[in-house]
Amino acid sequence: MNLGNVLIADDHPFVLTFLRKLLEDHFETNKITTIRTLPELNKEVEKLGYNLYVLDLEFKEGNCYELIHIIRNEQKKAKVIVN
């Protein structure tokens, strides 16, 4: 199964590496983007070019509740996983 374009956002480098490796080893994807900060995530979500979002709920700079709301309203078919 091809997951399409995947965005992984977490402020812990180990978690980013683990999730990326897990997806690469077990699923087909077009592209995997990793992000470590909330400001970077804000910019990337504006593009709305992902089929799957794997998001840490809490970042050092704040949380991503509003971004989840934007994704769900603007991309009805996109999946969001919160870790």
N, C-alpha and C positions, 0 to 999 in steps of 0.2 A: 504494500500500500504506500502510495506517495503522499506525504504530508504537505507537499507544496513548500511555500516559504515559511520558515519558522523563526520567531524572535524569542530569545531567552534573555531575561533580565533579572539579575541578582547582584547584590553588592559583595557577595562572597566568591572569590575566584575559584575555590574548590568546587562549589556548587555549579558554577558555570561550566567548568571543565567536565565534571561528571555528567551533567545533563546533555551537553553537546556530544560527548563520546557515546552515551547511551542511545541517543537518537541516530547518530551516524552508524552505529553497529547494528541496530535493529530495525531501522526504517529507511525508506528512500525519501529524500528531500530534494527540493530544487536548490534551496539556499538556507543556511543557518546563520543568523546574526546574533551576536552576544553583546550585551550592554551591561555596564557596571554602575551607572549613576542614574538618578531620577531625571536630571536635566537632559541627558542623552536619550533616555526613554521617551520623554516628552517630545523631543524633536522627531524621533523615529516613528512614534505613533501617529504623528501628523500625516505621514505618508500613507498609512493604512494599507500597506502592501503585503500583509502576512495572512496566512491561512490558520496558523496556530501561534498563540502567544503563551509562553510559560513565564509567569511573573512572580517575583517575590513581592509580597504585599507591603512589607516595610523596608524602606531604605533609610540611610542616615539622614537624608535631606527631607524625608517625609514618607507618605504612603501613596499608593497608586490607585486609590478608589475612583477618583475622577477619570483617570485614564481608562480604567476598566469600563466605566459607564460610556465613555466616548466610543471605545471599540465595539461594545455591544450594540450601540445605537447606529453606528455608521457601517459596520460590517456584520450583517445579520448571520452570515454563514461562517464567519471566523469562530474558532474555538479558543477559549481562554481557560488556562489552568493556573490556579494560584497556589504557590507553595510557601 
